[in-house]
Amino acid sequence: MRPFSRDHFAVWAHAIALAAWLLITPSDVAADERSLVIALRSRRLYELAERVCRDQLQTTNLSAREQAVALEELMRTLGLHALELSGAERAEKFDEAIAEADRFRKTHPAHPFEASIVLQAALTSLARGEVIVVEGAMSSRLPAQQQAALAALRQAETEIEALAAKLTIDIPQRRRVEPKPDEPTADELFILASHLGYHQARARLLRAEMYEPTSNDRRALLLSAAETLVAVSTKLTKEDPVRNEVALELIRAWRQLGEVAQASELATKLDQEGMPRDVRLDARAEALRLLFLGKDAVLPDPTAIERTLDGSSSAELDLAILELMLVRAKQLPASSAEQKEIAGEAAEWTSTIVSNHGAYWGRRADNLLLAALPKASSGASELLARSADRLYLQGSLEDARQAYDEAAASAKLAGDLTSAFSLAFKSAMIDEQQKRYPAAAQKFVALATSDPASAEASTAHLRGLWNLAQAARSSAEVLAEYTRELDEHLRLWPTAASAQQAAIWRMRLAATSAELAPAIRASALVPRDSDKAEEATQLLIACARAAVIKASADDRMQVAKESVAAFELRLLGAMRKLPAMWSSGDRELVLAAAELLITYTAQQALAESMLAASARGIPAPDDAWTASAARWQMVAMASDPARADDAEELVKRLPVDDLSLTALLDTLETFPAGGKQHQQQLASVRLAIVEHWRRSATSLNSASQLTLSRHEASALASLGKWEEALVAFEKLAKSHPQDARVQEALAELLLDSTDRTSLERALAQWRLVASKSRPRTERWFRAKHRVATAQLRLGDRAGAKALASFLLASPPGLDGTAWKLPFEQIVSESSR
């Protein structure tokens, strides 16, 4: 079939142009605008052409004739643009063209040139169906596409038949009255009506191509179309431009019916001097195709064919030349050098067709090549790959993805596994680009695991992991799959470059779930000299801290020891040697090890020796690390019952630095004491630090004064000096009403009391803290829990139970939080 001749495309566009030329004679200004639009289309500047048409339609003083011209040119431009696109983008352009006609007819009911607009819309539907039929063998298309083509063609036929019936009534009526200045004459409508049979015949020819070559349905449609075309040709004058188009369609119908002699005779008549240039070139294309039907026909050399006239070429003739190349190649021995040479020339000719005539004709050429090449051939996969690349560059991502899948399958059948891998990778990348993360992940993972030994397998799997991570954000099931695939990556490709990134991702995941073992295994795959070493170290530390906190009281010491052992292994390596050059990450490992040893294992001596070794390392540590190390050395001494007096003596020699002393006080305040005596020992050291800071500081700012006063009050409470602590905290709470830590400390101190008055004050204070805390934050939950606790101690079991039950039942509830069990215990105690 021949969908486009003028404007680089289909007969429907040419037919519309003829209808407009015969029916609508625009003003000089409108004619200039139309010439501009045609020129822009010839250069495929469709967006600009559309803009010109829309601007013209917005002009207020247009006559009805000029309105119709502008609208038809806009619809024609949209249709031509659609053929350069594919997939959803093409459908949108066709829909837009139809919508323009519908919109115009609603805003201009009973428009004088409605017949021309209706025809334009019908031919757009015809083009929509035609492009599906002619761009590829229908047998390879999906049922949905076949149905879409059939629906569009039948829609066109229905609209044309309805228009023909209307014109049969309108034309005699128009002849009985004088024509108005701004409406078509009866003769103009008669000419339009005489062309409708041609369009109906074309729709039947297209429907015929949807059936198998030997189908009775196909032959019936071809016969009907040929009969209609013959009837139309007898009614047209020699001067009517549509006459040549009818003749070309008749040649095609006769060729498919096997009427070679009649078709050849007509093709020869059309390729004569005096005939339009494009008609002559298209007639040559049909004459060439007729040669293919002859059993003993001598096929010409493609280079000997005169393919241009006056410097102009024909897409249809160039396509026929490609068909000639493929027929000649098929006549040669399979896989012979001559056959491969012609196949190569055919592929190059396809590129020429794309360059000269656009993407639409390129796709038709590709389909011809694909039909001629065995599916299990490198040529087929290369062609599909080139088509996919072109679709991708055009932005037709959905079609490109499908083409890459087909190309990958073809390459795999041909035994070209390298190309198959690359093409499947591109398909998955399009899924990723379109944010179809589950589909992309599935493709990447399947690609990698199908051949784990492939050089690119780990890279593909890593991309699959990234896509799984995106999908896992909203699915617990996918999160579990992501975790499994991370472990699988580290198992299959532990030495690949991708393993380090996968290890980092696995450690991040382990940190969020406080899983120590996976983090330790993953960290071993990130060498100390890697650019990811620092991040791996920080994640290992974070994971260890989270795992220690998550562990039960009975298991906490063991988890801390396992964490320190992992730190030592990362720091010392298999040879158990200190680093020759210490990185910041190395020293962070030592600090973290010291923290865990001192806080959870009571191995102060080991912690201090590690800190000392790190301090001696090269290069020298920075000031920040030195200050942190000194803090933990002080904590090690203060937390050792045997060195309590030494700790208080050492305090007197501490340098006065606000940040360092604040950090030391905070650490000692939160240090897990081993009993009341140990708690009081730590509190005594804190008081000593407070006194030393006050005595040694030349001046104290308000923040430092608050820090000292709060820690002094807290230490007094730990020493059992409850009343002194209460006075201190009440004074602070009054002077710092917006300080949450102070208000919370006062509330906690009051709740530790046993007298009713203090408990009632505690209840009021915790309610105050809760009211000033953001809902569902850690402080808010703590305040609510303490409110319920105070109610219990005051004997208000019903109130405590109601509060706890409400928090447990109110969405989103407390599942997954550390507060579920404490509030369940409140409910349980309240029910006794």
Steps between C-alpha positions, in 0.01 A plus 500: 500500500598861453401712796674828421612674180491877552637658818721189522211279603173339408237510233249609761696822544518543123128432468423759763719750325315436174163530669600830653638628170184409313258615765663792677672786328654710777564873498847627412592541869372152589678357198828648624445346843422166339817513291698567816343202675574272205861620493540434872353153464735419216784564747320301771465808721162379617472687831569827325251419224237416762560835668452688175171318437372567851594867477311521173192340655507760778468783246157657546431623146539170318234404250339157521714386208819617670400338829460168323839539331674574832328212681575248225864604490522461879344153488723401211808621689402307811445187294833531323672561830333187641663286234845614609420375850405160633311336782306719740646821362368421154157415635490831688571696182229319306259557789595865503419535129156340546439714808573816303230408248250413773573823687459710186172335403358560849595867499397546134183291447373478143826642366484556119811285447404224740524235227868574450563489878313170533707352219820618664401326825409180316833497319678545832330183626600333175861603556492371859401154378724513196816567693447193719443281196789615284772538763537129546367157425167483677557137590771615742285763664305460818125438483443836667689674220309309236175602661615861520581501127171337408300740720668805348443380142135417562454836668637669189274297270194577712571873500566505125181307427299737719654799325421349158137449601474858624656643184255299288223707662686832529631530145158504321370745757802724453447504122148644544622812685749775436828425684597738777836678475663313788390140440588221251308476176307192389777422247766515772298264718448268200875478446551423868231229486662342196820448700334316787492167319878522465542532877256216563696278265824583681347400833401163352847448356645559843257261663593241238863515613393387847414155365727220382595518128287195411201606709160525331426808709811667364409425140142620550619833638755541219237431235259746661770768519607447139142517379442824690824655368406416139157657555654814653754537218224509238334796673812716534618742235850474359589823679397372843822436703330220694477303175872411519469401865209272411710342224789431740267334751345296221844372398556383857163329518557321167852399604370334816227329297760365257379713207859574397434593135235758578705646784817521285318673217357763733839555672662563162234759412565687823878517447485723194620849416247757605383304805568650847845421631392323817245292309765381255740398778227312689396327176859381461483357850188303409649385170805371689283308745312344212829351379531305826187304405645361179658157536765551233526877523849648476541729796690822433806618688373738773768753410373514141152618597430865427374596843477879463330749271610863498695436820201361688473149640209285612479317831284237334757438224787486749305246700436295186875505428559358847247227423693428179824459696335256737344297217839474330666396826239229552581352157863444601633203702436540871785657697708543185738792474287653224185474711671661800631780278153581366352478850760752614413730212132467593575605856692803375214585265262492794709769667477706182121468506492626858721798413307596187142426603473491878435262787169365365658369182798380701273281709340357187845424360603335825192280491585386148851409607375318807256298294780398266758410765482182708409580859804313626746718312735775602356714223151485650622592846715783365205637308271480801767662712538786254125547491488498879778758520313725258176465696683583820656813354155604377369468855271204419613314810229234512556395139877517551477269801300243304746524210795443733325192644445363148858579400635327811292189429619497138864539600465218752352271233794588275744405775623857548474504878707816542260701286200332662626609841560860388158531337314352794692741724375796292143376527529483877651848508189636328284337768719671757478833317121473501510416874364149449738384770365148565508414129849647458628313806359172375668543162838602641507219756391238246761627255776475759409161645449341159877517451676597825841449341435775245725802533201731530283278718590672826436843345154392385421350839608820674254698288236246592580561866461874455159453342396260775598762754268752335212251493569390858412843637133413484502122534620280784493202265735672254721607791547134592584421137745791495673360809527153344639635174759713684626189678495311169707770332765483772503121471528481120729796431703569816804626307318702233516878506123504557538302823620805692190701414277202575681460833431863588131452418489182709658681793251785473220248512660322796534829686128571467413156641790486750641176351867464586600179321404612144677829554819324612493269196436789262771723650760232427439556126591869514882528513665761720641676191159522328335835443204350686707396803405799714129449436531128573669579830233748605224255409668219694520725805137610465387141459694386805354775719148419379552127559625560855201719584260248345648207693347386825674587826636145524642504145625860487852426624548217250377714209737779608793256505411367153483858373842585643644184343360612163653845550838344579485276192424796276772707665777239529422273208581130479863566596391666828718806443427862581465725195819657373299810415190575705190629325221692665286187464760292685493736793118508497509119536724534806269758659197278435684197640596696811141614546365142484778354717459760772122522491399134466794269580684680783826447308633848571865397480464357150314810388768730636778302333321520164453876539867544589618296199283703268626826650859395419415417140613686188381755406420658833129514586309825465379703796145376483604136521746577778223666701268201448776257599570699815130493586483121477822463698340712770181291482708181524664624815178641651308178437771281660419456871867447578599836354221731620735718707748520210220613271400787728863603529542489122197727463697785655746486207241496222524790253194723518328466166125543491432245228731233637377532857136503391555180300677340799218590737235372257687171457535447875132589554377234257762239592328173608592469864550155648321581825424775746859525622630518141237759416607716794865466401421636153290777652791604726726529197237710325478736798878526501495596132229763567702652786823495294327668205349773716824561685727505196286685246569870465142554388193289431238566235134425563513165319797383708334619821188300413709190422685524832183558702310216333784250546549612860130440574508166320810389691344600833198285414727204419678548835164470676482866595142519376391825667809692388450368147133597508580857603760525226271360228205718609720806473619393154148416382376841603786687330497277189135415429570407135792266569359152445789316670459705818122462508529126439770458768277673756207277404716187530634604839148562633384161369780329698336623821258298710289775657168580337563873466819444299328236285215740422756763404678238288173421319442869425862550391499201263174618348668835441795329329262295283302808396817674382642198315432414139263199483653157454854616571716319756446772763122500437475122544715519815284776644179305428646190662605696808152656524348151506762388755419796726129417473572143606701612802225740596243219484328615178512159331209579268668817374833325445333211316292735281803701396715195422218320318424809293861530384519130418177504298520838325638483144774447416535328838829409665603197294864526403582749777688448826197629690254221427616272784518776768145612427377139495654459844309810617176340378590175674585668832184711482286190463624331816 
